[in-house]
Amino acid sequence: MPALALADSGDGKTACNVGEICFARDDATVRYQKHFWYGASHDNYYFWDTVENDPDGSELKNNADQVRNRDRTCDVKVIDDRGLLPDDVQTIPNNGVWTPLKDSVDNENDRHERVC
């Protein structure tokens, strides 16, 4: 699975489609997004400009503000890995709605996991 996760770009389309876990960078807009099929560390993943259909260059790690969970069966847990301290976690329900990340995880996202 690690090799698969490293190449995870959801379905590769600009829309957040059924089956995908989608992250957006700004609270007021969902222009800059990153999509996944699976759980992943957020290192070395970047947002995509869905209007210009171009890479944005902004790293996903510690820059997400919203999540849309369109996974077919699972909730998604967004995690701020705090090292020796307990992780901050927010679980996003499988409801297809853009959900703002709470303060402890907003712009502190290190990874996400599917919770089935």
N, CA, C and O atoms as a GROMACS GRO file, in nm:
protein
  464
    1MET      N    1   0.080  -0.121   0.000
    1MET     CA    2   0.000   0.000   0.000
    1MET      C    3   0.084   0.128   0.000
    1MET      O    4   0.038   0.225  -0.060
    2PRO      N    5   0.202   0.138   0.061
    2PRO     CA    6   0.276   0.264   0.058
    2PRO      C    7   0.302   0.316  -0.082
    2PRO      O    8   0.288   0.436  -0.105
    3ALA      N    9   0.341   0.231  -0.176
    3ALA     CA   10   0.366   0.280  -0.312
    3ALA      C   11   0.238   0.336  -0.372
    3ALA      O   12   0.240   0.438  -0.440
    4LEU      N   13   0.127   0.269  -0.346
    4LEU     CA   14  -0.001   0.316  -0.395
    4LEU      C   15  -0.036   0.450  -0.331
    4LEU      O   16  -0.081   0.541  -0.399
    5ALA      N   17  -0.016   0.461  -0.202
    5ALA     CA   18  -0.049   0.585  -0.131
    5ALA      C   19   0.035   0.701  -0.182
    5ALA      O   20  -0.016   0.813  -0.191
    6LEU      N   21   0.162   0.678  -0.214
    6LEU     CA   22   0.247   0.785  -0.263
    6LEU      C   23   0.199   0.841  -0.396
    6LEU      O   24   0.224   0.957  -0.428
    7ALA      N   25   0.130   0.759  -0.473
    7ALA     CA   26   0.081   0.802  -0.603
    7ALA      C   27  -0.065   0.843  -0.599
    7ALA      O   28  -0.126   0.865  -0.704
    8ASP      N   29  -0.124   0.854  -0.481
    8ASP     CA   30  -0.267   0.876  -0.466
    8ASP      C   31  -0.306   1.018  -0.506
    8ASP      O   32  -0.265   1.115  -0.443
    9SER      N   33  -0.385   1.028  -0.612
    9SER     CA   34  -0.439   1.156  -0.657
    9SER      C   35  -0.589   1.146  -0.680
    9SER      O   36  -0.645   1.218  -0.762
   10GLY      N   37  -0.655   1.055  -0.607
   10GLY     CA   38  -0.797   1.035  -0.631
   10GLY      C   39  -0.817   0.992  -0.775
   10GLY      O   40  -0.738   0.914  -0.828
   11ASP      N   41  -0.923   1.043  -0.838
   11ASP     CA   42  -0.947   1.005  -0.978
   11ASP      C   43  -0.874   1.097  -1.077
   11ASP      O   44  -0.886   1.079  -1.198
   12GLY      N   45  -0.799   1.195  -1.025
   12GLY     CA   46  -0.720   1.282  -1.111
   12GLY      C   47  -0.799   1.396  -1.174
   12GLY      O   48  -0.742   1.474  -1.251
   13LYS      N   49  -0.928   1.407  -1.144
   13LYS     CA   50  -1.011   1.515  -1.199
   13LYS      C   51  -1.020   1.630  -1.100
   13LYS      O   52  -0.993   1.611  -0.981
   14THR      N   53  -1.059   1.748  -1.147
   14THR     CA   54  -1.062   1.866  -1.060
   14THR      C   55  -1.177   1.864  -0.961
   14THR      O   56  -1.166   1.924  -0.854
   15ALA      N   57  -1.288   1.798  -0.993
   15ALA     CA   58  -1.402   1.792  -0.901
   15ALA      C   59  -1.377   1.689  -0.792
   15ALA      O   60  -1.308   1.589  -0.814
   16CYS      N   61  -1.434   1.713  -0.675
   16CYS     CA   62  -1.428   1.616  -0.566
   16CYS      C   63  -1.540   1.516  -0.589
   16CYS      O   64  -1.656   1.544  -0.561
   17ASN      N   65  -1.505   1.399  -0.640
   17ASN     CA   66  -1.604   1.302  -0.684
   17ASN      C   67  -1.628   1.192  -0.582
   17ASN      O   68  -1.552   1.176  -0.486
   18VAL      N   69  -1.735   1.116  -0.604
   18VAL     CA   70  -1.772   1.006  -0.515
   18VAL      C   71  -1.654   0.911  -0.500
   18VAL      O   72  -1.590   0.872  -0.597
   19GLY      N   73  -1.627   0.873  -0.375
   19GLY     CA   74  -1.518   0.782  -0.344
   19GLY      C   75  -1.393   0.853  -0.296
   19GLY      O   76  -1.303   0.789  -0.241
   20GLU      N   77  -1.385   0.985  -0.316
   20GLU     CA   78  -1.264   1.059  -0.282
   20GLU      C   79  -1.272   1.126  -0.144
   20GLU      O   80  -1.380   1.154  -0.093
   21ILE      N   81  -1.156   1.150  -0.087
   21ILE     CA   82  -1.138   1.229   0.034
   21ILE      C   83  -1.067   1.356  -0.014
   21ILE      O   84  -0.956   1.350  -0.065
   22CYS      N   85  -1.132   1.472   0.004
   22CYS     CA   86  -1.083   1.596  -0.057
   22CYS      C   87  -1.050   1.700   0.048
   22CYS      O   88  -1.126   1.722   0.142
   23PHE      N   89  -0.936   1.764   0.031
   23PHE     CA   90  -0.891   1.871   0.120
   23PHE      C   91  -0.891   2.001   0.041
   23PHE      O   92  -0.860   2.003  -0.078
   24ALA      N   93  -0.926   2.111   0.109
   24ALA     CA   94  -0.921   2.244   0.048
   24ALA      C   95  -0.839   2.336   0.138
   24ALA      O   96  -0.835   2.319   0.260
   25ARG      N   97  -0.774   2.433   0.074
   25ARG     CA   98  -0.679   2.518   0.145
   25ARG      C   99  -0.743   2.637   0.215
   25ARG      O  100  -0.699   2.673   0.324
   26ASP      N  101  -0.845   2.700   0.158
   26ASP     CA  102  -0.898   2.824   0.212
   26ASP      C  103  -1.039   2.805   0.266
   26ASP      O  104  -1.118   2.728   0.209
   27ASP      N  105  -1.072   2.874   0.375
   27ASP     CA  106  -1.204   2.863   0.436
   27ASP      C  107  -1.315   2.910   0.342
   27ASP      O  108  -1.420   2.847   0.335
   28ALA      N  109  -1.294   3.019   0.273
   28ALA     CA  110  -1.400   3.082   0.195
   28ALA      C  111  -1.418   3.023   0.055
   28ALA      O  112  -1.515   3.057  -0.014
   29THR      N  113  -1.328   2.938   0.012
   29THR     CA  114  -1.335   2.884  -0.123
   29THR      C  115  -1.280   2.741  -0.125
   29THR      O  116  -1.209   2.700  -0.033
   30VAL      N  117  -1.315   2.668  -0.228
   30VAL     CA  118  -1.258   2.533  -0.244
   30VAL      C  119  -1.179   2.527  -0.376
   30VAL      O  120  -1.168   2.421  -0.437
   31ARG      N  121  -1.125   2.640  -0.417
   31ARG     CA  122  -1.049   2.648  -0.542
   31ARG      C  123  -0.925   2.559  -0.539
   31ARG      O  124  -0.896   2.492  -0.637
   32TYR      N  125  -0.853   2.559  -0.427
   32TYR     CA  126  -0.728   2.483  -0.417
   32TYR      C  127  -0.756   2.354  -0.340
   32TYR      O  128  -0.789   2.358  -0.221
   33GLN      N  129  -0.742   2.240  -0.408
   33GLN     CA  130  -0.779   2.112  -0.350
   33GLN      C  131  -0.672   2.006  -0.370
   33GLN      O  132  -0.584   2.019  -0.455
   34LYS      N  133  -0.682   1.901  -0.289
   34LYS     CA  134  -0.603   1.778  -0.306
   34LYS      C  135  -0.696   1.663  -0.274
   34LYS      O  136  -0.766   1.665  -0.172
   35HIS      N  137  -0.698   1.562  -0.361
   35HIS     CA  138  -0.790   1.448  -0.347
   35HIS      C  139  -0.712   1.319  -0.323
   35HIS      O  140  -0.601   1.301  -0.372
   36PHE      N  141  -0.774   1.229  -0.248
   36PHE     CA  142  -0.716   1.097  -0.219
   36PHE      C  143  -0.824   0.990  -0.229
   36PHE      O  144  -0.944   1.017  -0.216
   37TRP      N  145  -0.779   0.865  -0.254
   37TRP     CA  146  -0.865   0.747  -0.238
   37TRP      C  147  -0.843   0.686  -0.100
   37TRP      O  148  -0.936   0.629  -0.042
   38TYR      N  149  -0.723   0.697  -0.049
   38TYR     CA  150  -0.682   0.624   0.072
   38TYR      C  151  -0.632   0.721   0.179
   38TYR      O  152  -0.626   0.841   0.157
   39GLY      N  153  -0.597   0.667   0.295
   39GLY     CA  154  -0.530   0.744   0.398
   39GLY      C  155  -0.387   0.772   0.354
   39GLY      O  156  -0.331   0.698   0.273
   40ALA      N  157  -0.327   0.880   0.406
   40ALA     CA  158  -0.191   0.915   0.364
   40ALA      C  159  -0.128   1.015   0.461
   40ALA      O  160  -0.197   1.092   0.528
   41SER      N  161   0.004   1.011   0.466
   41SER     CA  162   0.080   1.120   0.526
   41SER      C  163   0.071   1.237   0.428
   41SER      O  164   0.065   1.215   0.307
   42HIS      N  165   0.070   1.358   0.476
   42HIS     CA  166   0.054   1.474   0.388
   42HIS      C  167   0.185   1.532   0.339
   42HIS      O  168   0.186   1.634   0.270
   43ASP      N  169   0.297   1.468   0.373
   43ASP     CA  170   0.426   1.511   0.321
   43ASP      C  171   0.430   1.495   0.170
   43ASP      O  172   0.382   1.395   0.116
   44ASN      N  173   0.486   1.592   0.101
   44ASN     CA  174   0.512   1.586  -0.044
   44ASN      C  175   0.386   1.578  -0.129
   44ASN      O  176   0.391   1.529  -0.242
   45TYR      N  177   0.274   1.624  -0.077
   45TYR     CA  178   0.152   1.640  -0.157
   45TYR      C  179   0.121   1.789  -0.166
   45TYR      O  180   0.145   1.864  -0.071
   46TYR      N  181   0.068   1.831  -0.280
   46TYR     CA  182   0.046   1.974  -0.305
   46TYR      C  183  -0.097   1.998  -0.354
   46TYR      O  184  -0.160   1.910  -0.413
   47PHE      N  185  -0.145   2.118  -0.327
   47PHE     CA  186  -0.279   2.155  -0.373
   47PHE      C  187  -0.280   2.177  -0.524
   47PHE      O  188  -0.178   2.208  -0.585
   48TRP      N  189  -0.399   2.160  -0.582
   48TRP     CA  190  -0.423   2.178  -0.724
   48TRP      C  191  -0.522   2.294  -0.739
   48TRP      O  192  -0.621   2.300  -0.667
   49ASP      N  193  -0.496   2.384  -0.832
   49ASP     CA  194  -0.587   2.494  -0.861
   49ASP      C  195  -0.697   2.441  -0.953
   49ASP      O  196  -0.672   2.414  -1.070
   50THR      N  197  -0.818   2.425  -0.899
   50THR     CA  198  -0.927   2.364  -0.976
   50THR      C  199  -0.986   2.460  -1.079
   50THR      O  200  -1.059   2.416  -1.168
   51VAL      N  201  -0.956   2.590  -1.071
   51VAL     CA  202  -1.005   2.686  -1.169
   51VAL      C  203  -0.911   2.690  -1.290
   51VAL      O  204  -0.955   2.682  -1.404
   52GLU      N  205  -0.782   2.703  -1.264
   52GLU     CA  206  -0.682   2.710  -1.371
   52GLU      C  207  -0.638   2.571  -1.418
   52GLU      O  208  -0.568   2.559  -1.518
   53ASN      N  209  -0.680   2.466  -1.345
   53ASN     CA  210  -0.642   2.328  -1.374
   53ASN      C  211  -0.490   2.315  -1.382
   53ASN      O  212  -0.434   2.265  -1.479
   54ASP      N  213  -0.426   2.362  -1.275
   54ASP     CA  214  -0.280   2.370  -1.268
   54ASP      C  215  -0.233   2.342  -1.126
   54ASP      O  216  -0.308   2.365  -1.031
   55PRO      N  217  -0.110   2.293  -1.109
   55PRO     CA  218  -0.058   2.279  -0.972
   55PRO      C  219  -0.048   2.416  -0.906
   55PRO      O  220  -0.011   2.514  -0.970
   56ASP      N  221  -0.080   2.420  -0.778
   56ASP     CA  222  -0.076   2.546  -0.704
   56ASP      C  223   0.061   2.570  -0.642
   56ASP      O  224   0.104   2.684  -0.630
   57GLY      N  225   0.130   2.463  -0.602
   57GLY     CA  226   0.262   2.477  -0.540
   57GLY      C  227   0.258   2.486  -0.389
   57GLY      O  228   0.364   2.481  -0.325
   58SER      N  229   0.139   2.498  -0.330
   58SER     CA  230   0.128   2.503  -0.184
   58SER      C  231   0.119   2.361  -0.129
   58SER      O  232   0.039   2.280  -0.176
   59GLU      N  233   0.201   2.332  -0.031
   59GLU     CA  234   0.202   2.198   0.027
   59GLU      C  235   0.076   2.174   0.108
   59GLU      O  236   0.027   2.263   0.178
   60LEU      N  237   0.022   2.053   0.098
   60LEU     CA  238  -0.097   2.014   0.174
   60LEU      C  239  -0.069   2.011   0.324
   60LEU      O  240  -0.151   2.058   0.403
   61LYS      N  241   0.046   1.956   0.363
   61LYS     CA  242   0.078   1.941   0.505
   61LYS      C  243   0.072   2.076   0.576
   61LYS      O  244   0.135   2.173   0.534
   62ASN      N  245  -0.005   2.080   0.684
   62ASN     CA  246  -0.021   2.199   0.769
   62ASN      C  247  -0.084   2.318   0.698
   62ASN      O  248  -0.065   2.432   0.740
   63ASN      N  249  -0.159   2.293   0.590
   63ASN     CA  250  -0.223   2.402   0.516
   63ASN      C  251  -0.369   2.378   0.483
   63ASN      O  252  -0.430   2.462   0.416
   64ALA      N  253  -0.428   2.268   0.526
   64ALA     CA  254  -0.569   2.240   0.494
   64ALA      C  255  -0.661   2.312   0.591
   64ALA      O  256  -0.633   2.324   0.710
   65ASP      N  257  -0.773   2.361   0.537
   65ASP     CA  258  -0.875   2.428   0.617
   65ASP      C  259  -1.008   2.354   0.617
   65ASP      O  260  -1.088   2.370   0.710
   66GLN      N  261  -1.033   2.272   0.513
   66GLN     CA  262  -1.161   2.202   0.500
   66GLN      C  263  -1.138   2.062   0.445
   66GLN      O  264  -1.038   2.035   0.378
   67VAL      N  265  -1.232   1.974   0.474
   67VAL     CA  266  -1.229   1.839   0.420
   67VAL      C  267  -1.370   1.803   0.372
   67VAL      O  268  -1.469   1.835   0.438
   68ARG      N  269  -1.377   1.738   0.259
   68ARG     CA  270  -1.503   1.682   0.210
   68ARG      C  271  -1.484   1.532   0.198
   68ARG      O  272  -1.400   1.485   0.120
   69ASN      N  273  -1.560   1.459   0.274
   69ASN     CA  274  -1.547   1.313   0.276
   69ASN      C  275  -1.653   1.252   0.186
   69ASN      O  276  -1.770   1.245   0.222
   70ARG      N  277  -1.610   1.207   0.068
   70ARG     CA  278  -1.700   1.139  -0.025
   70ARG      C  279  -1.662   0.992  -0.039
   70ARG      O  280  -1.702   0.925  -0.134
   71ASP      N  281  -1.584   0.942   0.058
   71ASP     CA  282  -1.552   0.800   0.064
   71ASP      C  283  -1.684   0.722   0.061
   71ASP      O  284  -1.784   0.768   0.114
   72ARG      N  285  -1.682   0.607   0.000
   72ARG     CA  286  -1.807   0.531  -0.015
   72ARG      C  287  -1.856   0.468   0.115
   72ARG      O  288  -1.975   0.442   0.130
   73THR      N  289  -1.765   0.442   0.211
   73THR     CA  290  -1.807   0.370   0.331
   73THR      C  291  -1.750   0.422   0.462
   73THR      O  292  -1.808   0.395   0.567
   74CYS      N  293  -1.642   0.495   0.460
   74CYS     CA  294  -1.569   0.525   0.584
   74CYS      C  295  -1.575   0.672   0.623
   74CYS      O  296  -1.590   0.760   0.538
   75ASP      N  297  -1.564   0.698   0.753
   75ASP     CA  298  -1.534   0.832   0.802
   75ASP      C  299  -1.384   0.854   0.782
   75ASP      O  300  -1.311   0.760   0.750
   76VAL      N  301  -1.339   0.977   0.799
   76VAL     CA  302  -1.198   1.010   0.782
   76VAL      C  303  -1.150   1.084   0.907
   76VAL      O  304  -1.214   1.177   0.955
   77LYS      N  305  -1.036   1.041   0.956
   77LYS     CA  306  -0.975   1.104   1.073
   77LYS      C  307  -0.857   1.188   1.024
   77LYS      O  308  -0.764   1.136   0.963
   78VAL      N  309  -0.860   1.320   1.051
   78VAL     CA  310  -0.751   1.412   1.018
   78VAL      C  311  -0.669   1.430   1.145
   78VAL      O  312  -0.724   1.456   1.252
   79ILE      N  313  -0.536   1.417   1.132
   79ILE     CA  314  -0.450   1.408   1.249
   79ILE      C  315  -0.340   1.513   1.246
   79ILE      O  316  -0.272   1.532   1.144
   80ASP      N  317  -0.324   1.581   1.358
   80ASP     CA  318  -0.207   1.666   1.384
   80ASP      C  319  -0.116   1.583   1.474
   80ASP      O  320  -0.145   1.566   1.593
   81ASP      N  321  -0.007   1.533   1.419
   81ASP     CA  322   0.089   1.451   1.495
   81ASP      C  323   0.172   1.543   1.583
   81ASP      O  324   0.251   1.623   1.532
   82ARG      N  325   0.155   1.531   1.714
   82ARG     CA  326   0.220   1.622   1.808
   82ARG      C  327   0.340   1.558   1.877
   82ARG      O  328   0.381   1.604   1.984
   83GLY      N  329   0.396   1.454   1.817
   83GLY     CA  330   0.516   1.392   1.874
   83GLY      C  331   0.488   1.322   2.005
   83GLY      O  332   0.408   1.228   2.008
   84LEU      N  333   0.552   1.364   2.114
   84LEU     CA  334   0.534   1.301   2.244
   84LEU      C  335   0.400   1.335   2.308
   84LEU      O  336   0.353   1.262   2.395
   85LEU      N  337   0.338   1.443   2.266
   85LEU     CA  338   0.207   1.481   2.318
   85LEU      C  339   0.098   1.403   2.246
   85LEU      O  340   0.121   1.353   2.135
   86PRO      N  341  -0.019   1.391   2.305
   86PRO     CA  342  -0.129   1.323   2.235
   86PRO      C  343  -0.163   1.398   2.105
   86PRO      O  344  -0.162   1.521   2.100
   87ASP      N  345  -0.192   1.321   2.000
   87ASP     CA  346  -0.229   1.381   1.872
   87ASP      C  347  -0.360   1.457   1.884
   87ASP      O  348  -0.447   1.420   1.964
   88ASP      N  349  -0.375   1.564   1.806
   88ASP     CA  350  -0.504   1.629   1.788
   88ASP      C  351  -0.571   1.561   1.670
   88ASP      O  352  -0.507   1.536   1.567
   89VAL      N  353  -0.699   1.531   1.685
   89VAL     CA  354  -0.770   1.453   1.583
   89VAL      C  355  -0.908   1.514   1.560
   89VAL      O  356  -0.972   1.563   1.653
   90GLN      N  357  -0.951   1.511   1.434
   90GLN     CA  358  -1.090   1.545   1.401
   90GLN      C  359  -1.141   1.439   1.306
   90GLN      O  360  -1.078   1.410   1.205
   91THR      N  361  -1.256   1.382   1.338
   91THR     CA  362  -1.318   1.282   1.251
   91THR      C  363  -1.422   1.351   1.164
   91THR      O  364  -1.512   1.420   1.214
   92ILE      N  365  -1.409   1.332   1.034
   92ILE     CA  366  -1.500   1.391   0.936
   92ILE      C  367  -1.599   1.282   0.894
   92ILE      O  368  -1.558   1.178   0.843
   93PRO      N  369  -1.729   1.305   0.914
   93PRO     CA  370  -1.827   1.202   0.878
   93PRO      C  371  -1.836   1.182   0.728
   93PRO      O  372  -1.800   1.269   0.649
   94ASN      N  373  -1.884   1.067   0.692
   94ASN     CA  374  -1.901   1.031   0.552
   94ASN      C  375  -2.034   1.089   0.504
   94ASN      O  376  -2.131   1.016   0.482
   95ASN      N  377  -2.038   1.222   0.487
   95ASN     CA  378  -2.163   1.287   0.447
   95ASN      C  379  -2.152   1.372   0.320
   95ASN      O  380  -2.251   1.429   0.275
   96GLY      N  381  -2.032   1.381   0.262
   96GLY     CA  382  -2.014   1.454   0.137
   96GLY      C  383  -2.016   1.605   0.149
   96GLY      O  384  -2.020   1.675   0.047
   97VAL      N  385  -2.015   1.658   0.271
   97VAL     CA  386  -2.023   1.802   0.295
   97VAL      C  387  -1.884   1.858   0.325
   97VAL      O  388  -1.807   1.797   0.398
   98TRP      N  389  -1.852   1.976   0.268
   98TRP     CA  390  -1.728   2.043   0.306
   98TRP      C  391  -1.736   2.080   0.453
   98TRP      O  392  -1.829   2.149   0.495
   99THR      N  393  -1.640   2.033   0.532
   99THR     CA  394  -1.639   2.052   0.677
   99THR      C  395  -1.514   2.129   0.716
   99THR      O  396  -1.403   2.085   0.687
  100PRO      N  397  -1.530   2.244   0.783
  100PRO     CA  398  -1.412   2.317   0.830
  100PRO      C  399  -1.337   2.236   0.935
  100PRO      O  400  -1.398   2.168   1.018
  101LEU      N  401  -1.205   2.243   0.932
  101LEU     CA  402  -1.126   2.176   1.035
  101LEU      C  403  -1.128   2.260   1.161
  101LEU      O  404  -1.119   2.383   1.156
  102LYS      N  405  -1.139   2.194   1.275
  102LYS     CA  406  -1.141   2.266   1.403
  102LYS      C  407  -1.003   2.327   1.428
  102LYS      O  408  -0.904   2.286   1.367
  103ASP      N  409  -0.998   2.423   1.517
  103ASP     CA  410  -0.875   2.501   1.540
  103ASP      C  411  -0.752   2.415   1.567
  103ASP      O  412  -0.644   2.449   1.520
  104SER      N  413  -0.766   2.306   1.642
  104SER     CA  414  -0.649   2.226   1.679
  104SER      C  415  -0.592   2.146   1.561
  104SER      O  416  -0.479   2.099   1.568
  105VAL      N  417  -0.669   2.131   1.454
  105VAL     CA  418  -0.624   2.056   1.336
  105VAL      C  419  -0.610   2.148   1.214
  105VAL      O  420  -0.533   2.118   1.124
  106ASP      N  421  -0.685   2.259   1.211
  106ASP     CA  422  -0.681   2.354   1.101
  106ASP      C  423  -0.538   2.405   1.081
  106ASP      O  424  -0.477   2.460   1.172
  107ASN      N  425  -0.487   2.386   0.961
  107ASN     CA  426  -0.349   2.423   0.926
  107ASN      C  427  -0.245   2.352   1.012
  107ASN      O  428  -0.132   2.400   1.026
  108GLU      N  429  -0.283   2.240   1.069
  108GLU     CA  430  -0.191   2.156   1.147
  108GLU      C  431  -0.202   2.010   1.102
  108GLU      O  432  -0.160   1.919   1.174
  109ASN      N  433  -0.257   1.987   0.984
  109ASN     CA  434  -0.283   1.852   0.936
  109ASN      C  435  -0.154   1.784   0.890
  109ASN      O  436  -0.083   1.836   0.804
  110ASP      N  437  -0.125   1.669   0.949
  110ASP     CA  438  -0.006   1.592   0.911
  110ASP      C  439  -0.041   1.468   0.829
  110ASP      O  440   0.038   1.423   0.746
  111ARG      N  441  -0.160   1.413   0.854
  111ARG     CA  442  -0.201   1.292   0.780
  111ARG      C  443  -0.351   1.272   0.799
  111ARG      O  444  -0.415   1.340   0.879
  112HIS      N  445  -0.405   1.176   0.724
  112HIS     CA  446  -0.544   1.136   0.744
  112HIS      C  447  -0.555   0.985   0.729
  112HIS      O  448  -0.474   0.922   0.661
  113GLU      N  449  -0.656   0.929   0.794
  113GLU     CA  450  -0.680   0.785   0.792
  113GLU      C  451  -0.828   0.760   0.770
  113GLU      O  452  -0.913   0.834   0.819
  114ARG      N  453  -0.858   0.654   0.696
  114ARG     CA  454  -0.997   0.610   0.683
  114ARG      C  455  -1.035   0.534   0.810
  114ARG      O  456  -0.956   0.456   0.861
  115VAL      N  457  -1.156   0.558   0.860
  115VAL     CA  458  -1.207   0.491   0.979
  115VAL      C  459  -1.331   0.414   0.938
  115VAL      O  460  -1.439   0.471   0.922
  116CYS      N  461  -1.314   0.282   0.920
  116CYS     CA  462  -1.426   0.198   0.873
  116CYS      C  463  -1.478   0.107   0.983
  116CYS      O  464  -1.571   0.030   0.960
   0.00000   0.00000   0.00000
